[in-house]
Amino acid sequence: MKVLVGCVVVIIAALAGFTWLTLHWSYSEGERAGFVQKFSRKGWICKTWEGELWLVTLPGTVAEKFAFTVRDDAVAATLNTNIGKRMTLHYEQRKWIPSSCFGDSEYFVTAARATP
């Protein structure tokens, strides 16, 4: 019985450690500029801010969508006040997050600023 409990504790600790690692260690980071077209707070239990940035290179071309997640309320407030305006978003890509409870996308925006 002690071996079974020990194995369960080790498995839970390993999953918690893996989750912590995926949420605090970024695979890549960078910036994208475009127009924030959609931004909302989603989720049944775990509420996260989810949005879409439309990347337009030239007028008249097809826009590429960049889906992102925001976990910081201050960044979310900045995005909410600038919806429809050109923005530059700094993001960190986090791979292999074990649950969508932490966000629907693997791109987490950490800073946002309006671009003239």
N, C-alpha and C positions, 0 to 999 in steps of 0.2 A: 504494500500500500504506500509506503514512504517513497519507493522508487517511482510509482505512478504520479504521486503528487509532485515530486521533484522534477519529473519530465514535463508536466503541465506548467510548472512555474518557469522552467527554462524556455519552453516554447513561447509562453506569454511575454517573457522578458526579451526574447529574440525579436518577436513581432513589434513590441514597443520600441526597441532600439532601432529596428529597420525603419519604422515609421518616423521616428525622430530624425534619423539620418536623411531620409528623403525630403523632409520638410525644412532642414537647415543647411543642406549642402546642395548647391546649384550645379547643374550639368553645364549650363551656359548662361550668359547674360548679354544684354544688349539694349538697343533702343529702336523703336519704330515710331514713325510719324504718319499721321493720317487724321481722319475725321471719326470721332466717336459717334456711332449711329445708334447704339443700343447699350443700355446699362441698367441692370436691375438686380435686386436682391432676391435670390432663389434658394429653395430647399425646403423639404418637409420638416426635418429636425435640425440639421446643420445648415444655417443660413450663410451664404457667401454672396459676394458681389460678383456678377458675371457680366461681361461686356463684349462688344465687337468694335474693332477699329477697322475702318475701311481705308486701305492703302491705295491711293490714286497717284499714278506717276504723271500722267498728262490728262488734260480735260478731254473727255470723249472716249477714254479707254475703259476697259472693264476693271472694276475695282476688285482687289483681293481682300478677303475678310481675315482678320487676325482676332481669334477668340482669346480672351484673357480672363483671369480671376484676380480680384483684389481682396486682401484680408485686412488691410489697414483702413479704419474709418476716416482718417484725415485725407488719405489719397482718394477714397470714394467720394468724399465731399467735394474735392477739387474737380473730379470727373463729372459729378452731377451738375456743377455750376457751369461747365464748359461743353455740355453735349451739343453736337452739331458744329463745333468749332474745331479748327486744326489743333491737334495736340501732339506732343512728343511723350512717349511712355517709356520708362526704363523698366525692363522686365528681367526676371530670372526664370530659367527653364528648370523645372524639377521633374525628373522622370521616375517612374515606378511607384508613385504614391498609391498605397494599397486601398484607398477608399475615395469615393467621390465626395465624401463628407467634408474634405478639406478644399474642394474646388473642382469644377467640371473640366477645366483645362489644365495643361501642364505648364502654362505660362502665367507667372504671378507678377503683377505689376507692383513695383515698390515705390515709384515716384512718377508724377505726372505734371506737365507744365504746358500752358498754352503757347502755341507757336504762332508768331505774327505772319 
